[in-house]
Amino acid sequence: MAVKDPKIGIGATSELSLRVSVATLARITFPHPEQGIPMLALEHKASLISAAGQKQVLTKAQPFGGAIRIL
């Protein structure tokens, strides 16, 4: 397969439409700094989808699956 556009982009193109994602499910809780109640760390993800000349952005929150730094 020859890629016509040498620039690297984000999202699916007519030449490249495979998306691979790896995640681990982890439940990370931490105490609220002021109230002390348990809170759950969430990861926010966004995907750009282009279909039939229309662009759509999908967003979702899910349990965080990587390293975090809580300040």
C-alpha positions in Angstrom: 0.0 0.0 0.0 1.4 3.4 -1.0 0.4 6.4 1.1 -0.2 9.4 -1.1 0.2 12.1 1.6 3.6 11.8 3.4 2.3 13.9 6.4 1.3 12.0 9.4 -2.2 12.8 10.5 -4.7 11.8 13.2 -7.7 9.7 12.4 -8.8 7.4 9.6 -8.0 8.3 6.0 -9.0 6.5 2.7 -5.5 4.9 2.7 -5.2 4.2 6.5 -8.3 3.2 8.5 -6.9 0.8 11.1 -7.0 2.1 14.7 -5.4 0.1 17.5 -5.8 0.9 21.1 -4.4 -0.8 24.2 -5.8 -0.1 27.6 -5.8 -1.6 31.1 -8.8 -1.3 33.4 -7.8 0.2 36.7 -9.9 1.6 39.5 -8.0 4.6 40.9 -9.6 6.4 43.8 -8.2 9.3 45.8 -9.6 11.4 48.6 -11.0 14.8 47.7 -8.4 17.4 48.9 -11.0 19.4 50.9 -13.8 17.1 51.7 -12.0 13.8 52.0 -14.7 11.8 50.1 -13.4 9.1 47.7 -13.2 10.2 44.0 -12.7 8.1 40.9 -10.0 9.2 38.3 -11.5 9.2 34.8 -9.8 9.3 31.4 -11.4 11.5 28.7 -11.0 10.4 25.1 -12.1 12.0 21.9 -12.3 10.6 18.3 -12.7 12.4 15.0 -14.9 10.5 12.6 -15.3 11.5 9.0 -18.0 9.8 6.9 -19.9 11.0 3.8 -18.3 14.4 3.9 -19.4 15.0 7.5 -17.1 15.2 10.5 -18.2 14.2 14.0 -16.3 14.2 17.3 -17.2 11.6 19.8 -16.1 12.0 23.4 -16.4 9.7 26.4 -15.1 9.3 29.9 -14.0 5.9 31.2 -12.0 4.6 34.1 -8.4 5.8 33.8 -6.0 3.1 32.5 -2.6 4.6 32.8 -0.2 6.6 35.0 -1.6 9.7 36.7 -0.3 12.5 38.8 -2.7 14.0 41.3 -1.6 17.4 42.4 
